[in-house]
């Protein structure tokens, strides 16, 4: 039985975060620390309250 997936719209920053997380493992060992820092920055921006 297939489950129906709901479509949700993402902001540009949310898409960027998803791409960064997907690429995180591929960056090891060379870009690993920089990629982790970048992901943390994106999460901070997305969770910053007004």
C-alpha positions in Angstrom: 0.0 0.0 0.0 1.4 3.4 -1.0 1.2 6.3 1.3 0.2 9.6 -0.1 2.8 12.3 0.6 1.7 15.8 1.1 3.4 18.5 -0.8 4.9 21.3 1.2 6.5 24.5 0.0 10.0 25.3 1.2 11.7 28.6 1.5 15.0 29.1 -0.2 16.9 28.8 3.1 15.1 25.5 3.9 16.0 24.0 0.6 19.6 25.2 1.1 19.7 23.5 4.5 18.4 20.2 3.1 21.0 20.3 0.4 23.8 21.1 2.9 22.7 18.2 5.1 22.7 15.8 2.2 26.2 16.9 1.1 27.6 16.8 4.6 28.7 13.2 4.6 30.3 13.5 1.1 32.4 16.4 2.3 34.3 14.2 4.9 37.2 14.6 5.6 38.2 17.7 3.5 35.2 20.0 3.8 33.7 18.4 6.9 34.3 21.1 9.6 33.3 24.0 7.2 30.2 22.2 6.1 29.1 21.5 9.7 29.6 25.2 10.6 27.6 26.2 7.5 24.7 23.9 8.5 24.7 25.3 12.1 24.6 28.8 10.7 21.6 27.9 8.5 19.8 26.3 11.5 20.5 29.4 13.6 19.0 31.7 10.9 15.9 29.6 10.4 15.2 29.4 14.2 15.9 33.0 15.0 12.8 34.5 16.5 11.8 38.1 15.6 
